[in-house]
Amino acid sequence: MKSPIRTVLALALAVGSLPAFAATDSPVGKWKTIDDKTHEVKSIVEITEHGGLLEGKVLQVLKSDHGPHPVCSECDGERKNKPIEGMTIMWGLKKDGDEWSGGQILDPAKGKIYKVTLKLDDSGKTLDVHGYIGFSLLGRSQEWQRVE
């Protein structure tokens, strides 16, 4: 018979390892954005969850045509000429089966807002980010890579 201390220790170790597994079934975390045309890493975005909805904020711009700390010169309204670093560029996504949808994403380079869906691939290591206008069959996809 196993000792109660061993059983408690085994259970504690198992429970302690659960968050590592849970992280791969959600887009919550930090991601490297990969340009779909040049395949270069452009920025680091952190996706968080608030009230069941996902949002994404730019933590760091790594590559920009407008210098090391670009502003959203093409944006309208409150985002106009604001720093892209620290800006919320994705919001309103909720889980829908094996993807997240119903939200919007801003392309700071163009200042345009698109509908967006997210889908995890490669055991949660990559994220398919699909922005579109109108129908989801039209639009562009980027593959983001999880920051370990």
N, C-alpha and C positions, 0 to 999 in steps of 0.2 A: 504494500500500500504506500502511495506517495505521501510524503509529509505535507501538512497544511502549508508550511512555509514555502515549499517548492511550488505548490499549486498556486499560491498567491503571487509568487515571484514570476512564474510563467505567464499568468494572466496579466500582470502589470506590464511585462515586456511586450505581450501581444497587443494590449490596448495602447501602449506608448508608440507602437509602430503604425497604428491606424492612420494618422494624418498623412503620412508619406504616401499611402495608397490612395487616400481620398483626393489628394491634390491632382492626380492624373485624370480624374473624371469631371473636372471643372476647369473652365478657362481662367479662374481666379489665379492671379500670380503675375510675374513679370515676363515680358515677351520682347524678343528682338523682332522689329518689323523689317521685312525683306522686300525691297522694291521688285515688283513683278516684271519690270523690263530689264533693269540692270543687274538684278540679283544681289545687290549690295545691301548691307545692314544699314538702315537709315536712322533708327531711333530705338529707345527702350520705352515700352508702354506698360503701365501697371493696370491690370484689370481687377476691380474690386466689386463686391456685391453689397447692395444696400436695399433692404426691404424686398429681397427676391429679384431685384433688377441689377444687371451688370452695367458697369461704366468703365471706361478706359481713359487714363490720363497719361500724357507724355511726361516721362521722368527726365529723359535726356535725348537731345538731338545729336546724333553721331556724324551724320553726313547731310549737308545742305548746300544748295546752290547759292544761298544767301548768307554764308558765314557761319560762325560757331554758335551764335545765339539768335536764330532768326525770329522774326515777328510774323504774324499772320496778316500780311499786307493785302492779300486778296479777300480776306474775310469781311463780312458785313456786321453791323450792329456792335454789340459789346465786345466781340472778339477782334474787331478791326485794330490792327497794329499792336496787338498784345503779344507777349512772348509765347511761342509755341511750347516751350518747356514749362510744365505746370498746367497746361491747358487740357481740359476734358474734351476729348475728340470723339468719344463713343458713349452712348447712353441709351437706356430704355430697353435693353435686351432681357428677355425672359426665356427660361427653358421650355422647349417645345419638342418632346421626344428626344432624339439624340443630337439636337442642335439648339442654338439660342437664336431667337429672332424677335421681330417687332421693334427693333431699335434703329438708331441712326448713327452714322459715322461721318465725321468731317475730314475732308482732304485739305489740310492746311495749305498745300502748295497751290491749289486752285480756288480755295475758299468756298468749295461746294459741299453740300450735305447730301448724303445718299442713305437709302435704306441699307441695312446690313444683316447678314446672318453669319453665325460662327459655328464651326464644327471641328471637334478635336479629331486628330489623326495620330498614327504612330504611337499608340499607348499614351496619349496626352502630351507628347513631346512637340507636336506641331499643331498649329491652329489654322484652319482654312477660314480666311476673312473675305467674305464676298459682299462687295458694295454694288448697288444697282439703283436704277431709276425705273419705276414701273414694274416690270416682270423680272423675277430673279434669274430667268434664263439669260437675260441680257445683263451686262455689267462686267466687272473685273474682280478677280480673286488674287489675294496675296497669301503666301504661306508664312506665318510667323513662327518663330522657334522659341520654345520655353527657355528662359534663363535659369540655369541650374544653380 
